[in-house]
Amino acid sequence: MADRPGRVQPAPVGQAAAGSPDGPGGATLIPGSPLRGSVPHFALMHHRLLGRTGLKISVVGLGTWQFGGEWGRTFTTAEVEAILGAARDAGINFLDTAECYGDHLSERLIGAALAGRREQWIVATKFGHHFHDLFQRTDHFDPADVGRQLDASLQALRTDYVDLLQCHSAKDEQFRTEGLWEALLKEQAKGRVRHLGMSISPNTNVYQTDRAVLVGAGSIQVVYNRLQQEPEEKVFPSCRKQNLGVLARVPLASGFLSGKYPPGAVFAASDVREAWMKKDRDAKLAEVARIAAAEVPAGVPMARWALAWCLRHPAVTAVIPGCKSPEQVRDNAAAAELDIGQAGHPQAA
């Protein structure tokens, strides 16, 4: 079994290892925009502990739904390798994928790209669905089926373990499936899963959040961004009470908070924003325009500000934005250098 992340790893050229003398405060120096202070031409990638899992992850992670083909385009292995390479060069050490981003397609692309470099990454995936076609899935939470899903994920990722396995958008009755969590704890005991988590839906699902520790989960993944702040009311207080790590998914509101799309924007038929988000899309884009004018500081890219806005909350461990190019990865990583909420964060590593 490969060496597992969570300890200090040898750093790429031009990058200080997390927690080394050259990375003050447990941060990693990365190439990028100028750092405020005495070190020019570097930005800081900060790290936080993912709650009770103890995993030390970069505050900006890498979401990978886009690799499954439902965001308007497909990806080659070479393109994924370039994106993951840029992410590592930017100090990112955490990626999140799922069984139904394509039929394990995202996982297969990641597995190919990580060949020989698995130990550099903290890898999270999920279970609970079978992918049939674009935007078509069925739910499967039977313990035996979940075991087969894990088999397929490990094979696709070309690894013998995942660092975090998450229950994926289960309804409450599915969450209570007899024998499910006992089977998952057995997989953890075998070493095929290091930690368990939950990716909840809707983002107000405090029923499952409140029961996380009872079932052995150490983290929550939830939709949270400037347009969707609902978790702040009940979910985040529950997470803090239980010492759960929090992964903010869709932190750019499906790209709307990048500021690139005006009201009336139309997306490709193969883009989830056209398939699932047409109902209130223009209203959201109008609100984004208002936020850009009223809240985003002059000279700060809106996407960078929006990611840092999520990270300022004391419950949030990391954001996991998607990206379609190495340039977008670098732009996302630069959110870590903004000062919003970094100093004194309760999960700072």
C-alpha positions in Angstrom: 0.0 0.0 0.0 1.3 3.5 -0.9 2.4 6.0 1.7 -0.7 7.9 2.7 -1.1 11.6 2.8 -1.7 13.6 5.9 2.0 13.8 6.8 4.5 16.3 5.3 5.2 15.3 1.8 8.3 16.1 -0.3 7.4 19.4 -2.1 7.7 20.1 -5.8 10.5 22.4 -6.9 9.8 26.0 -5.9 7.3 24.9 -3.3 7.8 24.6 0.5 6.4 21.5 2.2 3.4 22.2 4.4 4.6 23.0 7.9 8.3 23.4 6.8 10.3 26.5 7.9 9.7 28.0 4.5 5.9 27.7 4.8 5.1 29.8 7.8 2.1 28.9 9.9 1.6 25.5 8.3 1.1 27.1 4.9 2.7 26.2 1.6 4.5 28.7 -0.5 3.2 28.5 -4.1 4.0 30.3 -7.4 1.4 32.9 -8.1 0.5 36.5 -7.5 2.7 38.6 -5.1 2.4 37.8 -1.4 1.8 40.7 0.9 5.0 40.9 2.8 8.7 40.2 2.2 8.5 37.2 -0.2 7.7 38.4 -3.8 5.9 36.3 -6.5 4.5 33.7 -4.1 1.1 33.2 -2.6 0.1 31.1 0.4 -1.8 27.9 0.4 -3.3 27.4 3.9 -4.3 24.0 5.4 -7.0 23.0 7.9 -7.8 19.9 9.7 -10.9 18.2 8.3 -12.7 18.0 11.6 -12.5 14.7 13.6 -10.9 12.9 10.6 -7.6 14.7 11.3 -6.8 14.9 7.6 -4.7 18.0 6.8 -6.1 19.4 3.6 -5.6 22.5 1.6 -8.3 25.1 2.1 -8.9 25.1 -1.7 -9.5 21.6 -3.0 -10.4 20.3 -6.5 -13.9 19.4 -7.4 -14.1 17.0 -10.4 -17.7 16.6 -11.5 -16.8 18.3 -14.7 -14.6 15.3 -15.7 -17.8 13.2 -15.9 -18.9 15.1 -19.0 -21.9 17.0 -17.6 -20.5 20.5 -17.8 -20.6 21.1 -21.5 -17.5 19.2 -22.6 -15.4 16.1 -22.2 -11.8 15.7 -21.0 -8.8 13.7 -22.1 -6.4 12.1 -19.7 -3.7 14.6 -20.8 -6.1 17.5 -19.9 -6.8 16.0 -16.5 -3.1 15.4 -15.9 -2.4 19.1 -16.7 -5.2 20.2 -14.3 -4.0 18.0 -11.4 -0.4 19.0 -12.1 -1.3 22.7 -11.8 -3.3 22.0 -8.7 -0.3 20.3 -7.0 2.0 23.1 -8.1 -0.5 25.5 -6.4 -0.3 23.6 -3.1 -3.7 21.8 -3.5 -3.6 18.3 -2.0 -7.3 17.4 -1.8 -9.6 16.3 -4.6 -13.3 15.2 -4.5 -14.9 12.9 -7.0 -17.9 10.5 -7.1 -19.2 7.2 -8.5 -21.7 8.9 -10.7 -19.6 11.6 -12.4 -20.0 9.6 -15.5 -20.0 5.9 -14.9 -16.9 6.1 -12.7 -15.5 8.2 -15.6 -14.2 11.0 -13.5 -12.5 8.5 -11.2 -10.9 6.7 -14.2 -9.4 9.9 -15.5 -8.1 10.8 -12.1 -6.7 7.3 -11.6 -4.8 7.6 -14.8 -3.5 11.0 -14.0 -2.4 10.0 -10.5 -0.5 6.9 -11.6 2.8 7.0 -9.6 1.6 10.0 -7.6 -1.2 8.7 -5.5 0.7 9.4 -2.2 0.6 13.2 -3.0 -3.1 13.4 -2.8 -5.9 13.1 -0.3 -8.7 11.5 -2.4 -12.4 11.6 -1.6 -15.1 9.8 -3.5 -18.8 8.9 -2.9 -21.4 6.1 -3.2 -25.1 5.8 -3.7 -25.9 6.0 -7.4 -25.6 4.3 -10.7 -25.0 6.6 -13.7 -27.0 5.6 -16.9 -26.6 8.6 -19.2 -26.1 12.4 -18.9 -28.3 13.6 -16.0 -29.8 10.2 -15.5 -29.0 8.3 -12.3 -30.7 5.7 -10.0 -30.2 5.5 -6.2 -28.5 2.4 -4.7 -27.8 2.3 -1.0 -28.1 -1.4 -0.3 -24.9 -2.5 1.6 -23.9 -5.2 -1.0 -24.3 -2.8 -3.9 -22.4 -0.1 -2.0 -19.5 -2.6 -1.6 -19.6 -3.2 -5.4 -19.6 0.6 -6.0 -16.5 0.9 -3.8 -14.8 -2.0 -5.7 -15.5 -0.1 -9.0 -14.2 3.2 -7.5 -11.0 1.7 -6.3 -10.4 0.0 -9.6 -11.1 3.2 -11.5 -8.9 5.3 -9.2 -6.1 2.6 -9.4 -5.7 2.6 -5.7 -6.3 0.1 -2.8 -7.8 2.8 -0.5 -9.7 6.1 -0.5 -9.0 8.7 2.2 -12.7 9.7 2.5 -15.8 7.8 1.3 -19.0 9.9 1.4 -22.6 8.9 1.4 -23.9 10.8 -1.6 -27.1 12.8 -1.3 -29.1 10.1 0.4 -32.7 10.6 1.3 -33.3 10.1 5.1 -34.8 6.7 4.6 -31.8 5.7 2.5 -29.4 7.0 5.1 -31.2 4.7 7.5 -30.8 1.6 5.3 -30.3 -1.4 7.5 -26.7 -2.6 7.7 -25.3 0.3 5.6 -23.1 2.0 8.1 -22.1 -1.3 9.7 -20.8 -2.4 6.3 -19.0 0.9 5.8 -17.3 0.5 9.2 -16.1 -3.0 8.1 -14.6 -1.4 4.9 -12.8 1.1 7.2 -11.5 -1.7 9.3 -10.1 -3.5 6.2 -8.2 -0.3 5.3 -10.0 0.2 2.0 -11.5 3.4 3.5 -9.7 5.7 5.9 -12.6 7.9 6.9 -16.3 8.2 6.3 -18.3 11.3 5.5 -21.6 12.5 4.2 -22.4 14.7 1.2 -25.9 15.9 2.2 -28.8 17.1 0.2 -30.7 19.4 0.6 -28.2 21.8 2.2 -30.5 22.2 5.2 -30.4 18.4 6.1 -29.7 18.7 9.8 -31.3 15.2 10.4 -28.3 13.5 8.9 -25.8 16.0 10.1 -26.9 15.5 13.7 -26.3 11.8 13.3 -22.9 11.9 11.7 -20.8 10.9 14.7 -23.3 8.2 15.6 -22.8 6.4 12.2 -19.0 7.0 12.2 -18.8 10.0 9.8 -16.2 12.7 10.4 -17.1 15.2 7.7 -20.0 16.9 5.9 -20.1 18.1 2.3 -22.8 20.7 1.6 -23.8 23.3 -1.0 -22.6 26.6 0.4 -21.9 29.9 -1.3 -22.7 33.6 -1.2 -26.1 32.8 -2.9 -26.9 29.8 -0.8 -26.2 30.4 2.9 -28.8 28.1 4.4 -26.3 25.8 6.2 -25.4 28.6 8.5 -28.6 28.3 10.4 -28.6 24.7 11.7 -26.1 22.5 9.7 -23.0 24.5 10.6 -23.7 24.7 14.3 -24.2 21.0 14.4 -20.9 20.5 12.6 -19.1 22.6 15.0 -20.7 20.9 18.0 -19.5 17.5 16.7 -16.1 18.6 15.4 -17.1 17.7 11.8 -15.0 18.9 8.9 -17.0 20.8 6.3 -16.4 20.8 2.6 -18.2 23.6 0.8 -19.3 22.3 -2.6 -20.6 24.5 -5.4 -18.8 27.4 -3.8 -19.0 29.4 -7.0 -22.7 28.6 -7.4 -22.1 26.5 -10.5 -19.8 29.2 -11.9 -22.4 32.0 -11.6 -20.3 33.7 -8.9 -17.4 33.9 -11.3 -19.1 37.0 -12.7 -18.6 35.8 -16.2 -22.3 35.2 -17.1 -24.9 37.9 -17.5 -28.6 37.4 -17.1 -29.9 35.6 -20.2 -26.8 33.4 -20.6 -27.4 30.1 -22.3 -25.4 27.0 -21.9 -24.8 23.9 -24.0 -27.4 21.1 -23.8 -24.8 18.8 -22.2 -24.2 21.4 -19.5 -25.9 20.7 -16.1 -26.7 24.5 -15.9 -28.9 24.1 -18.9 -30.4 20.7 -17.9 -31.1 21.4 -14.2 -30.8 25.1 -13.5 -32.9 27.0 -15.9 -35.8 27.8 -13.5 -34.2 30.6 -11.5 -30.9 31.1 -13.4 -31.5 34.6 -14.5 -32.6 35.7 -11.1 -29.4 34.3 -9.6 -27.3 36.0 -12.3 -29.0 39.3 -11.6 -28.2 38.9 -7.9 -24.6 38.1 -8.8 -24.4 41.4 -10.7 -25.7 43.2 -7.6 -23.1 41.5 -5.4 -20.3 42.2 -7.8 -21.1 45.9 -7.6 -21.8 46.2 -3.9 -19.6 43.7 -2.1 -16.5 42.6 -4.2 -13.5 44.9 -3.5 -12.1 46.8 -6.5 -9.3 44.9 -8.2 -10.2 41.5 -6.7 -11.5 38.8 -9.2 -15.1 37.9 -8.2 -14.4 34.1 -8.2 -11.5 34.5 -5.9 -13.5 36.7 -3.5 -16.4 34.2 -3.6 -14.2 31.3 -2.6 -12.6 33.3 0.2 -16.1 34.4 1.3 -16.9 30.7 2.0 -13.6 30.1 3.8 -14.2 32.9 6.3 -16.9 30.9 8.1 -15.5 29.1 11.2 -17.2 25.8 10.3 -15.8 25.6 6.8 -12.7 23.5 6.3 -12.3 23.9 2.5 -13.9 24.8 -0.7 -14.0 22.3 -3.6 -14.6 24.3 -6.8 -14.5 22.6 -10.2 -12.4 23.9 -13.0 -11.8 23.3 -16.7 -8.2 24.4 -17.2 -4.9 24.8 -15.3 -5.5 28.5 -15.4 -8.8 28.2 -13.5 -7.0 26.0 -11.0 -4.4 28.6 -10.3 -7.0 31.3 -10.1 -9.0 29.3 -7.5 -5.9 28.5 -5.5 -5.2 32.2 -5.2 -8.3 32.6 -3.0 -6.2 31.2 -0.2 -4.1 34.3 0.0 -7.0 36.6 0.8 -7.2 37.5 4.4 -10.9 36.7 4.9 -11.2 34.4 7.9 -7.7 32.9 7.6 -6.2 34.2 10.8 -7.3 32.2 13.9 -9.6 29.8 12.1 -10.5 27.0 14.5 -9.5 24.3 12.1 -6.2 25.9 11.1 -3.4 23.3 10.8 
